[in-house]
């Protein structure tokens, strides 16, 4: 019994870390005696190892893709402290400055009169009592909030125009 247990632990060690003498880990089963003694064990273990390899590759691919996506997002945000601030503002309101300008139909975020006029109109049109959509009304509110944030940031920094990422 101890020999079989030792062989079992050795098998899992070889299957996990790879067998130096064999290039294909599935070929390990031909050299282990307990696998041949138990009927149906060999296909089951081959299936387990094959599944683990597939899951491992998929996980590795997903991590690489997530890393690449986060790097691209940081690049688009402008990088550095400015990019970090912009990403923080986007995550607070849930939208970018560009999206907020599109929702409120403005081209310049410093045109406060047009922003207020469009905000009031869109907010009233999408009122739930008038048959509007609460979702759209909240999008309009968040867009106004995002533009207001950008205006406050530009006033605090003393610049006349907020900087936008190049798209």
Residue pairs with C-beta under 8 A, 6 or more apart in sequence:
4 34
7 32
7 33
7 34
8 34
11 28
11 32
11 34
11 35
14 25
14 28
15 25
15 28
15 45
15 49
18 25
19 25
19 27
19 28
22 28
25 49
26 46
26 49
26 50
29 35
29 42
29 45
29 46
34 41
35 41
35 42
35 45
36 42
73 87
74 83
74 87
76 165
76 167
77 83
77 84
77 86
77 87
77 90
77 165
78 86
78 163
78 165
82 163
83 165
85 153
86 97
86 165
89 97
89 146
89 149
89 150
89 153
90 96
90 97
90 146
92 149
93 100
93 142
93 145
93 146
93 149
94 142
95 103
95 139
95 142
95 143
95 146
96 146
96 165
97 109
97 146
97 147
97 150
97 162
97 164
98 164
98 165
98 167
99 143
99 146
100 142
100 143
100 144
100 146
100 147
101 107
101 109
101 143
101 147
103 122
103 139
103 140
103 143
104 115
104 118
104 119
104 122
104 140
104 143
104 144
104 147
105 118
106 114
106 115
106 118
106 147
109 115
109 147
109 150
109 151
109 162
110 151
110 160
110 161
112 151
115 144
115 147
119 140
119 143
119 144
122 136
122 137
122 140
123 137
123 140
123 141
124 130
125 132
126 132
126 133
126 134
126 136
126 137
126 140
127 137
128 134
128 137
150 162
151 162
153 162
154 160
154 161
154 162
